[in-house]
Amino acid sequence: MAVINLRQMKRNQTGIITSVKAQGEMGRRIRDMGIVPGKAVTIQGRAPLYDPVALRIMDFTLTLRNNEADYIQVEVE
């Protein structure tokens, strides 16, 4: 299994969040949205210019900017 950041995942790819590297206000905000280690995440799609990214986590859809996705480490097959 490889560990990559969320930005590198492809559409319909699923992985398990291993860590959130963001600190301070951004880290708190990301964790408050439910992006925490151990949760499964699936990439649903990307905007035409690849930013933002839509992801599915805990039965809801969430969008993140690519600069936020860079802080999230995911384990994929």
PyMOL Python script that loads the backbone (N, CA, C, O; Angstrom):
from pymol import cmd

cmd.read_pdbstr("""\
ATOM      1  N   MET A   1       0.833  -1.182   0.000  1.00  0.00           N
ATOM      2  CA  MET A   1       0.000   0.000   0.000  1.00  0.00           C
ATOM      3  C   MET A   1       0.882   1.251   0.000  1.00  0.00           C
ATOM      4  O   MET A   1       1.911   1.306   0.673  1.00  0.00           O
ATOM      5  N   ALA A   2       0.459   2.232  -0.758  1.00  0.00           N
ATOM      6  CA  ALA A   2       1.213   3.476  -0.868  1.00  0.00           C
ATOM      7  C   ALA A   2       0.500   4.583  -0.099  1.00  0.00           C
ATOM      8  O   ALA A   2      -0.728   4.602  -0.019  1.00  0.00           O
ATOM      9  N   VAL A   3       1.267   5.491   0.456  1.00  0.00           N
ATOM     10  CA  VAL A   3       0.710   6.661   1.133  1.00  0.00           C
ATOM     11  C   VAL A   3       0.986   7.877   0.251  1.00  0.00           C
ATOM     12  O   VAL A   3       2.138   8.203  -0.036  1.00  0.00           O
ATOM     13  N   ILE A   4      -0.088   8.541  -0.173  1.00  0.00           N
ATOM     14  CA  ILE A   4       0.011   9.731  -1.027  1.00  0.00           C
ATOM     15  C   ILE A   4      -0.838  10.831  -0.412  1.00  0.00           C
ATOM     16  O   ILE A   4      -1.591  10.590   0.532  1.00  0.00           O
ATOM     17  N   ASN A   5      -0.716  12.043  -0.950  1.00  0.00           N
ATOM     18  CA  ASN A   5      -1.625  13.073  -0.440  1.00  0.00           C
ATOM     19  C   ASN A   5      -2.916  13.048  -1.257  1.00  0.00           C
ATOM     20  O   ASN A   5      -2.948  12.535  -2.375  1.00  0.00           O
ATOM     21  N   LEU A   6      -3.955  13.599  -0.690  1.00  0.00           N
ATOM     22  CA  LEU A   6      -5.295  13.537  -1.276  1.00  0.00           C
ATOM     23  C   LEU A   6      -5.337  14.147  -2.676  1.00  0.00           C
ATOM     24  O   LEU A   6      -6.104  13.691  -3.524  1.00  0.00           O
ATOM     25  N   ARG A   7      -4.541  15.148  -2.921  1.00  0.00           N
ATOM     26  CA  ARG A   7      -4.520  15.804  -4.240  1.00  0.00           C
ATOM     27  C   ARG A   7      -4.113  14.833  -5.342  1.00  0.00           C
ATOM     28  O   ARG A   7      -4.554  14.991  -6.480  1.00  0.00           O
ATOM     29  N   GLN A   8      -3.297  13.850  -5.045  1.00  0.00           N
ATOM     30  CA  GLN A   8      -2.785  12.918  -6.044  1.00  0.00           C
ATOM     31  C   GLN A   8      -3.753  11.790  -6.382  1.00  0.00           C
ATOM     32  O   GLN A   8      -3.516  11.041  -7.330  1.00  0.00           O
ATOM     33  N   MET A   9      -4.829  11.656  -5.630  1.00  0.00           N
ATOM     34  CA  MET A   9      -5.783  10.582  -5.894  1.00  0.00           C
ATOM     35  C   MET A   9      -6.548  10.850  -7.184  1.00  0.00           C
ATOM     36  O   MET A   9      -6.774  11.998  -7.567  1.00  0.00           O
ATOM     37  N   LYS A  10      -6.943   9.761  -7.847  1.00  0.00           N
ATOM     38  CA  LYS A  10      -7.680   9.856  -9.093  1.00  0.00           C
ATOM     39  C   LYS A  10      -9.178   9.686  -8.835  1.00  0.00           C
ATOM     40  O   LYS A  10      -9.581   9.214  -7.772  1.00  0.00           O
ATOM     41  N   ARG A  11      -9.989  10.068  -9.804  1.00  0.00           N
ATOM     42  CA  ARG A  11     -11.441   9.956  -9.686  1.00  0.00           C
ATOM     43  C   ARG A  11     -11.843   8.505  -9.409  1.00  0.00           C
ATOM     44  O   ARG A  11     -11.308   7.582 -10.022  1.00  0.00           O
ATOM     45  N   ASN A  12     -12.781   8.309  -8.490  1.00  0.00           N
ATOM     46  CA  ASN A  12     -13.306   7.015  -8.056  1.00  0.00           C
ATOM     47  C   ASN A  12     -12.297   6.170  -7.291  1.00  0.00           C
ATOM     48  O   ASN A  12     -12.558   4.995  -7.032  1.00  0.00           O
ATOM     49  N   GLN A  13     -11.174   6.727  -6.929  1.00  0.00           N
ATOM     50  CA  GLN A  13     -10.185   6.012  -6.130  1.00  0.00           C
ATOM     51  C   GLN A  13     -10.540   6.173  -4.656  1.00  0.00           C
ATOM     52  O   GLN A  13     -10.934   7.254  -4.216  1.00  0.00           O
ATOM     53  N   THR A  14     -10.397   5.091  -3.901  1.00  0.00           N
ATOM     54  CA  THR A  14     -10.720   5.092  -2.477  1.00  0.00           C
ATOM     55  C   THR A  14      -9.459   4.828  -1.670  1.00  0.00           C
ATOM     56  O   THR A  14      -8.581   4.076  -2.092  1.00  0.00           O
ATOM     57  N   GLY A  15      -9.382   5.454  -0.513  1.00  0.00           N
ATOM     58  CA  GLY A  15      -8.260   5.253   0.388  1.00  0.00           C
ATOM     59  C   GLY A  15      -8.669   5.510   1.830  1.00  0.00           C
ATOM     60  O   GLY A  15      -9.787   5.944   2.108  1.00  0.00           O
ATOM     61  N   ILE A  16      -7.751   5.236   2.734  1.00  0.00           N
ATOM     62  CA  ILE A  16      -7.964   5.453   4.158  1.00  0.00           C
ATOM     63  C   ILE A  16      -7.064   6.602   4.601  1.00  0.00           C
ATOM     64  O   ILE A  16      -5.862   6.586   4.336  1.00  0.00           O
ATOM     65  N   ILE A  17      -7.630   7.587   5.267  1.00  0.00           N
ATOM     66  CA  ILE A  17      -6.856   8.730   5.751  1.00  0.00           C
ATOM     67  C   ILE A  17      -5.902   8.252   6.840  1.00  0.00           C
ATOM     68  O   ILE A  17      -6.315   7.612   7.807  1.00  0.00           O
ATOM     69  N   THR A  18      -4.618   8.572   6.668  1.00  0.00           N
ATOM     70  CA  THR A  18      -3.622   8.180   7.672  1.00  0.00           C
ATOM     71  C   THR A  18      -3.233   9.330   8.576  1.00  0.00           C
ATOM     72  O   THR A  18      -2.946   9.120   9.754  1.00  0.00           O
ATOM     73  N   SER A  19      -3.218  10.567   8.033  1.00  0.00           N
ATOM     74  CA  SER A  19      -2.867  11.718   8.875  1.00  0.00           C
ATOM     75  C   SER A  19      -3.300  13.016   8.211  1.00  0.00           C
ATOM     76  O   SER A  19      -3.494  13.097   6.998  1.00  0.00           O
ATOM     77  N   VAL A  20      -3.443  14.029   9.062  1.00  0.00           N
ATOM     78  CA  VAL A  20      -3.720  15.389   8.607  1.00  0.00           C
ATOM     79  C   VAL A  20      -2.560  16.245   9.097  1.00  0.00           C
ATOM     80  O   VAL A  20      -2.399  16.450  10.300  1.00  0.00           O
ATOM     81  N   LYS A  21      -1.761  16.739   8.174  1.00  0.00           N
ATOM     82  CA  LYS A  21      -0.529  17.470   8.508  1.00  0.00           C
ATOM     83  C   LYS A  21      -0.746  18.949   8.794  1.00  0.00           C
ATOM     84  O   LYS A  21       0.166  19.625   9.271  1.00  0.00           O
ATOM     85  N   ALA A  22      -1.936  19.460   8.509  1.00  0.00           N
ATOM     86  CA  ALA A  22      -2.211  20.892   8.712  1.00  0.00           C
ATOM     87  C   ALA A  22      -2.214  21.232  10.197  1.00  0.00           C
ATOM     88  O   ALA A  22      -2.637  20.432  11.032  1.00  0.00           O
ATOM     89  N   GLN A  23      -1.741  22.414  10.504  1.00  0.00           N
ATOM     90  CA  GLN A  23      -1.682  22.893  11.885  1.00  0.00           C
ATOM     91  C   GLN A  23      -2.592  24.100  12.039  1.00  0.00           C
ATOM     92  O   GLN A  23      -3.066  24.657  11.049  1.00  0.00           O
ATOM     93  N   GLY A  24      -2.829  24.492  13.248  1.00  0.00           N
ATOM     94  CA  GLY A  24      -3.554  25.728  13.534  1.00  0.00           C
ATOM     95  C   GLY A  24      -4.989  25.701  13.065  1.00  0.00           C
ATOM     96  O   GLY A  24      -5.657  24.669  13.109  1.00  0.00           O
ATOM     97  N   GLU A  25      -5.456  26.860  12.611  1.00  0.00           N
ATOM     98  CA  GLU A  25      -6.847  27.036  12.211  1.00  0.00           C
ATOM     99  C   GLU A  25      -7.236  26.119  11.055  1.00  0.00           C
ATOM    100  O   GLU A  25      -8.327  25.548  11.068  1.00  0.00           O
ATOM    101  N   MET A  26      -6.374  25.967  10.062  1.00  0.00           N
ATOM    102  CA  MET A  26      -6.690  25.101   8.929  1.00  0.00           C
ATOM    103  C   MET A  26      -6.816  23.647   9.376  1.00  0.00           C
ATOM    104  O   MET A  26      -7.740  22.953   8.955  1.00  0.00           O
ATOM    105  N   GLY A  27      -5.918  23.186  10.207  1.00  0.00           N
ATOM    106  CA  GLY A  27      -5.979  21.817  10.711  1.00  0.00           C
ATOM    107  C   GLY A  27      -7.255  21.558  11.495  1.00  0.00           C
ATOM    108  O   GLY A  27      -7.881  20.507  11.351  1.00  0.00           O
ATOM    109  N   ARG A  28      -7.634  22.518  12.323  1.00  0.00           N
ATOM    110  CA  ARG A  28      -8.865  22.376  13.108  1.00  0.00           C
ATOM    111  C   ARG A  28     -10.077  22.318  12.197  1.00  0.00           C
ATOM    112  O   ARG A  28     -10.971  21.497  12.400  1.00  0.00           O
ATOM    113  N   ARG A  29     -10.112  23.188  11.191  1.00  0.00           N
ATOM    114  CA  ARG A  29     -11.235  23.233  10.264  1.00  0.00           C
ATOM    115  C   ARG A  29     -11.364  21.934   9.476  1.00  0.00           C
ATOM    116  O   ARG A  29     -12.469  21.423   9.295  1.00  0.00           O
ATOM    117  N   ILE A  30     -10.244  21.403   9.011  1.00  0.00           N
ATOM    118  CA  ILE A  30     -10.262  20.138   8.265  1.00  0.00           C
ATOM    119  C   ILE A  30     -10.777  19.005   9.154  1.00  0.00           C
ATOM    120  O   ILE A  30     -11.607  18.206   8.720  1.00  0.00           O
ATOM    121  N   ARG A  31     -10.301  18.934  10.371  1.00  0.00           N
ATOM    122  CA  ARG A  31     -10.747  17.880  11.292  1.00  0.00           C
ATOM    123  C   ARG A  31     -12.219  18.051  11.666  1.00  0.00           C
ATOM    124  O   ARG A  31     -12.935  17.061  11.818  1.00  0.00           O
ATOM    125  N   ASP A  32     -12.673  19.281  11.812  1.00  0.00           N
ATOM    126  CA  ASP A  32     -14.081  19.547  12.128  1.00  0.00           C
ATOM    127  C   ASP A  32     -15.015  19.068  11.014  1.00  0.00           C
ATOM    128  O   ASP A  32     -16.174  18.744  11.278  1.00  0.00           O
ATOM    129  N   MET A  33     -14.525  19.021   9.783  1.00  0.00           N
ATOM    130  CA  MET A  33     -15.335  18.540   8.666  1.00  0.00           C
ATOM    131  C   MET A  33     -15.424  17.016   8.637  1.00  0.00           C
ATOM    132  O   MET A  33     -16.121  16.457   7.790  1.00  0.00           O
ATOM    133  N   GLY A  34     -14.734  16.342   9.542  1.00  0.00           N
ATOM    134  CA  GLY A  34     -14.786  14.882   9.602  1.00  0.00           C
ATOM    135  C   GLY A  34     -13.623  14.192   8.937  1.00  0.00           C
ATOM    136  O   GLY A  34     -13.615  12.967   8.824  1.00  0.00           O
ATOM    137  N   ILE A  35     -12.643  14.949   8.495  1.00  0.00           N
ATOM    138  CA  ILE A  35     -11.474  14.363   7.846  1.00  0.00           C
ATOM    139  C   ILE A  35     -10.466  14.035   8.940  1.00  0.00           C
ATOM    140  O   ILE A  35      -9.644  14.867   9.326  1.00  0.00           O
ATOM    141  N   VAL A  36     -10.551  12.806   9.426  1.00  0.00           N
ATOM    142  CA  VAL A  36      -9.705  12.353  10.529  1.00  0.00           C
ATOM    143  C   VAL A  36      -9.096  11.001  10.166  1.00  0.00           C
ATOM    144  O   VAL A  36      -9.668  10.270   9.358  1.00  0.00           O
ATOM    145  N   PRO A  37      -7.958  10.658  10.741  1.00  0.00           N
ATOM    146  CA  PRO A  37      -7.326   9.369  10.445  1.00  0.00           C
ATOM    147  C   PRO A  37      -8.263   8.190  10.699  1.00  0.00           C
ATOM    148  O   PRO A  37      -9.028   8.172  11.664  1.00  0.00           O
ATOM    149  N   GLY A  38      -8.180   7.205   9.801  1.00  0.00           N
ATOM    150  CA  GLY A  38      -8.977   6.000   9.918  1.00  0.00           C
ATOM    151  C   GLY A  38     -10.249   6.001   9.088  1.00  0.00           C
ATOM    152  O   GLY A  38     -10.876   4.953   8.938  1.00  0.00           O
ATOM    153  N   LYS A  39     -10.647   7.132   8.550  1.00  0.00           N
ATOM    154  CA  LYS A  39     -11.872   7.227   7.748  1.00  0.00           C
ATOM    155  C   LYS A  39     -11.575   6.945   6.279  1.00  0.00           C
ATOM    156  O   LYS A  39     -10.529   7.329   5.756  1.00  0.00           O
ATOM    157  N   ALA A  40     -12.514   6.266   5.624  1.00  0.00           N
ATOM    158  CA  ALA A  40     -12.393   5.996   4.189  1.00  0.00           C
ATOM    159  C   ALA A  40     -12.849   7.225   3.409  1.00  0.00           C
ATOM    160  O   ALA A  40     -13.806   7.897   3.794  1.00  0.00           O
ATOM    161  N   VAL A  41     -12.159   7.508   2.319  1.00  0.00           N
ATOM    162  CA  VAL A  41     -12.479   8.651   1.478  1.00  0.00           C
ATOM    163  C   VAL A  41     -12.407   8.218   0.010  1.00  0.00           C
ATOM    164  O   VAL A  41     -11.513   7.468  -0.384  1.00  0.00           O
ATOM    165  N   THR A  42     -13.364   8.703  -0.793  1.00  0.00           N
ATOM    166  CA  THR A  42     -13.407   8.403  -2.222  1.00  0.00           C
ATOM    167  C   THR A  42     -13.483   9.709  -2.999  1.00  0.00           C
ATOM    168  O   THR A  42     -14.265  10.596  -2.657  1.00  0.00           O
ATOM    169  N   ILE A  43     -12.677   9.826  -4.035  1.00  0.00           N
ATOM    170  CA  ILE A  43     -12.705  11.018  -4.885  1.00  0.00           C
ATOM    171  C   ILE A  43     -13.878  10.880  -5.853  1.00  0.00           C
ATOM    172  O   ILE A  43     -13.946   9.922  -6.623  1.00  0.00           O
ATOM    173  N   GLN A  44     -14.796  11.839  -5.809  1.00  0.00           N
ATOM    174  CA  GLN A  44     -15.961  11.809  -6.698  1.00  0.00           C
ATOM    175  C   GLN A  44     -15.720  12.559  -7.996  1.00  0.00           C
ATOM    176  O   GLN A  44     -16.269  12.183  -9.032  1.00  0.00           O
ATOM    177  N   GLY A  45     -14.926  13.594  -7.963  1.00  0.00           N
ATOM    178  CA  GLY A  45     -14.665  14.348  -9.177  1.00  0.00           C
ATOM    179  C   GLY A  45     -13.877  15.601  -8.896  1.00  0.00           C
ATOM    180  O   GLY A  45     -13.571  15.929  -7.750  1.00  0.00           O
ATOM    181  N   ARG A  46     -13.557  16.295  -9.970  1.00  0.00           N
ATOM    182  CA  ARG A  46     -12.798  17.540  -9.881  1.00  0.00           C
ATOM    183  C   ARG A  46     -13.440  18.580 -10.781  1.00  0.00           C
ATOM    184  O   ARG A  46     -14.102  18.245 -11.764  1.00  0.00           O
ATOM    185  N   ALA A  47     -13.244  19.812 -10.444  1.00  0.00           N
ATOM    186  CA  ALA A  47     -13.719  20.914 -11.282  1.00  0.00           C
ATOM    187  C   ALA A  47     -12.920  20.919 -12.589  1.00  0.00           C
ATOM    188  O   ALA A  47     -11.868  20.285 -12.660  1.00  0.00           O
ATOM    189  N   PRO A  48     -13.392  21.616 -13.616  1.00  0.00           N
ATOM    190  CA  PRO A  48     -12.695  21.634 -14.903  1.00  0.00           C
ATOM    191  C   PRO A  48     -11.213  22.016 -14.820  1.00  0.00           C
ATOM    192  O   PRO A  48     -10.402  21.494 -15.585  1.00  0.00           O
ATOM    193  N   LEU A  49     -10.857  22.902 -13.920  1.00  0.00           N
ATOM    194  CA  LEU A  49      -9.445  23.283 -13.774  1.00  0.00           C
ATOM    195  C   LEU A  49      -8.779  22.530 -12.623  1.00  0.00           C
ATOM    196  O   LEU A  49      -7.734  22.955 -12.130  1.00  0.00           O
ATOM    197  N   TYR A  50      -9.383  21.401 -12.185  1.00  0.00           N
ATOM    198  CA  TYR A  50      -8.870  20.488 -11.164  1.00  0.00           C
ATOM    199  C   TYR A  50      -8.871  21.062  -9.756  1.00  0.00           C
ATOM    200  O   TYR A  50      -8.260  20.480  -8.860  1.00  0.00           O
ATOM    201  N   ASP A  51      -9.530  22.170  -9.542  1.00  0.00           N
ATOM    202  CA  ASP A  51      -9.620  22.743  -8.206  1.00  0.00           C
ATOM    203  C   ASP A  51     -10.983  23.397  -8.060  1.00  0.00           C
ATOM    204  O   ASP A  51     -11.274  24.315  -8.826  1.00  0.00           O
ATOM    205  N   PRO A  52     -11.818  22.999  -7.153  1.00  0.00           N
ATOM    206  CA  PRO A  52     -11.596  22.085  -6.035  1.00  0.00           C
ATOM    207  C   PRO A  52     -11.835  20.620  -6.409  1.00  0.00           C
ATOM    208  O   PRO A  52     -12.181  20.290  -7.543  1.00  0.00           O
ATOM    209  N   VAL A  53     -11.640  19.767  -5.423  1.00  0.00           N
ATOM    210  CA  VAL A  53     -11.872  18.336  -5.552  1.00  0.00           C
ATOM    211  C   VAL A  53     -13.087  17.967  -4.690  1.00  0.00           C
ATOM    212  O   VAL A  53     -13.216  18.420  -3.553  1.00  0.00           O
ATOM    213  N   ALA A  54     -13.968  17.140  -5.251  1.00  0.00           N
ATOM    214  CA  ALA A  54     -15.139  16.663  -4.504  1.00  0.00           C
ATOM    215  C   ALA A  54     -14.831  15.266  -3.983  1.00  0.00           C
ATOM    216  O   ALA A  54     -14.381  14.399  -4.732  1.00  0.00           O
ATOM    217  N   LEU A  55     -15.075  15.057  -2.707  1.00  0.00           N
ATOM    218  CA  LEU A  55     -14.811  13.751  -2.121  1.00  0.00           C
ATOM    219  C   LEU A  55     -15.991  13.279  -1.298  1.00  0.00           C
ATOM    220  O   LEU A  55     -16.812  14.073  -0.839  1.00  0.00           O
ATOM    221  N   ARG A  56     -16.057  11.980  -1.120  1.00  0.00           N
ATOM    222  CA  ARG A  56     -17.130  11.359  -0.355  1.00  0.00           C
ATOM    223  C   ARG A  56     -16.514  10.768   0.902  1.00  0.00           C
ATOM    224  O   ARG A  56     -15.597   9.950   0.834  1.00  0.00           O
ATOM    225  N   ILE A  57     -17.032  11.193   2.059  1.00  0.00           N
ATOM    226  CA  ILE A  57     -16.548  10.696   3.343  1.00  0.00           C
ATOM    227  C   ILE A  57     -17.733  10.629   4.301  1.00  0.00           C
ATOM    228  O   ILE A  57     -18.513  11.577   4.391  1.00  0.00           O
ATOM    229  N   MET A  58     -17.868   9.536   5.003  1.00  0.00           N
ATOM    230  CA  MET A  58     -18.934   9.325   5.983  1.00  0.00           C
ATOM    231  C   MET A  58     -20.315   9.658   5.421  1.00  0.00           C
ATOM    232  O   MET A  58     -21.093  10.357   6.070  1.00  0.00           O
ATOM    233  N   ASP A  59     -20.623   9.166   4.228  1.00  0.00           N
ATOM    234  CA  ASP A  59     -21.930   9.325   3.585  1.00  0.00           C
ATOM    235  C   ASP A  59     -22.313  10.761   3.248  1.00  0.00           C
ATOM    236  O   ASP A  59     -23.501  11.063   3.133  1.00  0.00           O
ATOM    237  N   PHE A  60     -21.346  11.650   3.089  1.00  0.00           N
ATOM    238  CA  PHE A  60     -21.661  12.982   2.590  1.00  0.00           C
ATOM    239  C   PHE A  60     -20.563  13.433   1.637  1.00  0.00           C
ATOM    240  O   PHE A  60     -19.440  12.931   1.675  1.00  0.00           O
ATOM    241  N   THR A  61     -20.912  14.385   0.787  1.00  0.00           N
ATOM    242  CA  THR A  61     -19.967  14.912  -0.193  1.00  0.00           C
ATOM    243  C   THR A  61     -19.394  16.221   0.323  1.00  0.00           C
ATOM    244  O   THR A  61     -20.115  17.061   0.861  1.00  0.00           O
ATOM    245  N   LEU A  62     -18.099  16.382   0.153  1.00  0.00           N
ATOM    246  CA  LEU A  62     -17.367  17.535   0.648  1.00  0.00           C
ATOM    247  C   LEU A  62     -16.433  18.008  -0.454  1.00  0.00           C
ATOM    248  O   LEU A  62     -15.903  17.186  -1.201  1.00  0.00           O
ATOM    249  N   THR A  63     -16.222  19.299  -0.572  1.00  0.00           N
ATOM    250  CA  THR A  63     -15.247  19.810  -1.530  1.00  0.00           C
ATOM    251  C   THR A  63     -14.118  20.505  -0.783  1.00  0.00           C
ATOM    252  O   THR A  63     -14.336  21.201   0.209  1.00  0.00           O
ATOM    253  N   LEU A  64     -12.921  20.299  -1.281  1.00  0.00           N
ATOM    254  CA  LEU A  64     -11.723  20.911  -0.708  1.00  0.00           C
ATOM    255  C   LEU A  64     -10.905  21.554  -1.810  1.00  0.00           C
ATOM    256  O   LEU A  64     -10.892  21.074  -2.944  1.00  0.00           O
ATOM    257  N   ARG A  65     -10.235  22.622  -1.484  1.00  0.00           N
ATOM    258  CA  ARG A  65      -9.264  23.203  -2.405  1.00  0.00           C
ATOM    259  C   ARG A  65      -8.035  22.308  -2.433  1.00  0.00           C
ATOM    260  O   ARG A  65      -7.765  21.580  -1.478  1.00  0.00           O
ATOM    261  N   ASN A  66      -7.297  22.366  -3.525  1.00  0.00           N
ATOM    262  CA  ASN A  66      -6.098  21.538  -3.638  1.00  0.00           C
ATOM    263  C   ASN A  66      -5.057  21.882  -2.580  1.00  0.00           C
ATOM    264  O   ASN A  66      -4.357  20.989  -2.103  1.00  0.00           O
ATOM    265  N   ASN A  67      -4.935  23.158  -2.199  1.00  0.00           N
ATOM    266  CA  ASN A  67      -3.945  23.495  -1.177  1.00  0.00           C
ATOM    267  C   ASN A  67      -4.331  22.889   0.174  1.00  0.00           C
ATOM    268  O   ASN A  67      -3.448  22.638   0.994  1.00  0.00           O
ATOM    269  N   GLU A  68      -5.620  22.646   0.433  1.00  0.00           N
ATOM    270  CA  GLU A  68      -6.037  21.965   1.653  1.00  0.00           C
ATOM    271  C   GLU A  68      -5.814  20.456   1.522  1.00  0.00           C
ATOM    272  O   GLU A  68      -5.413  19.801   2.484  1.00  0.00           O
ATOM    273  N   ALA A  69      -6.070  19.911   0.340  1.00  0.00           N
ATOM    274  CA  ALA A  69      -5.897  18.478   0.102  1.00  0.00           C
ATOM    275  C   ALA A  69      -4.438  18.055   0.239  1.00  0.00           C
ATOM    276  O   ALA A  69      -4.162  16.897   0.552  1.00  0.00           O
ATOM    277  N   ASP A  70      -3.506  18.969   0.009  1.00  0.00           N
ATOM    278  CA  ASP A  70      -2.082  18.640   0.134  1.00  0.00           C
ATOM    279  C   ASP A  70      -1.695  18.234   1.551  1.00  0.00           C
ATOM    280  O   ASP A  70      -0.703  17.529   1.733  1.00  0.00           O
ATOM    281  N   TYR A  71      -2.447  18.659   2.547  1.00  0.00           N
ATOM    282  CA  TYR A  71      -2.124  18.357   3.947  1.00  0.00           C
ATOM    283  C   TYR A  71      -2.665  17.011   4.419  1.00  0.00           C
ATOM    284  O   TYR A  71      -2.371  16.592   5.538  1.00  0.00           O
ATOM    285  N   ILE A  72      -3.447  16.328   3.593  1.00  0.00           N
ATOM    286  CA  ILE A  72      -4.112  15.090   4.004  1.00  0.00           C
ATOM    287  C   ILE A  72      -3.411  13.898   3.363  1.00  0.00           C
ATOM    288  O   ILE A  72      -3.350  13.792   2.138  1.00  0.00           O
ATOM    289  N   GLN A  73      -2.882  13.001   4.192  1.00  0.00           N
ATOM    290  CA  GLN A  73      -2.192  11.804   3.726  1.00  0.00           C
ATOM    291  C   GLN A  73      -3.182  10.640   3.697  1.00  0.00           C
ATOM    292  O   GLN A  73      -3.932  10.428   4.650  1.00  0.00           O
ATOM    293  N   VAL A  74      -3.174   9.878   2.575  1.00  0.00           N
ATOM    294  CA  VAL A  74      -4.123   8.792   2.377  1.00  0.00           C
ATOM    295  C   VAL A  74      -3.366   7.538   1.956  1.00  0.00           C
ATOM    296  O   VAL A  74      -2.424   7.603   1.166  1.00  0.00           O
ATOM    297  N   GLU A  75      -3.789   6.395   2.494  1.00  0.00           N
ATOM    298  CA  GLU A  75      -3.220   5.104   2.107  1.00  0.00           C
ATOM    299  C   GLU A  75      -4.101   4.491   1.045  1.00  0.00           C
ATOM    300  O   GLU A  75      -5.295   4.291   1.265  1.00  0.00           O
ATOM    301  N   VAL A  76      -3.520   4.188  -0.119  1.00  0.00           N
ATOM    302  CA  VAL A  76      -4.262   3.619  -1.245  1.00  0.00           C
ATOM    303  C   VAL A  76      -3.587   2.332  -1.688  1.00  0.00           C
ATOM    304  O   VAL A  76      -2.419   2.088  -1.386  1.00  0.00           O
ATOM    305  N   GLU A  77      -4.351   1.502  -2.418  1.00  0.00           N
ATOM    306  CA  GLU A  77      -3.783   0.245  -2.940  1.00  0.00           C
ATOM    307  C   GLU A  77      -3.060   0.477  -4.239  1.00  0.00           C
ATOM    308  O   GLU A  77      -2.521  -0.464  -4.822  1.00  0.00           O
TER     309      GLU A  77
END
""", "prot")
cmd.dss("prot")
cmd.show_as("cartoon", "prot")
cmd.util.cbc("prot")
cmd.orient("prot")
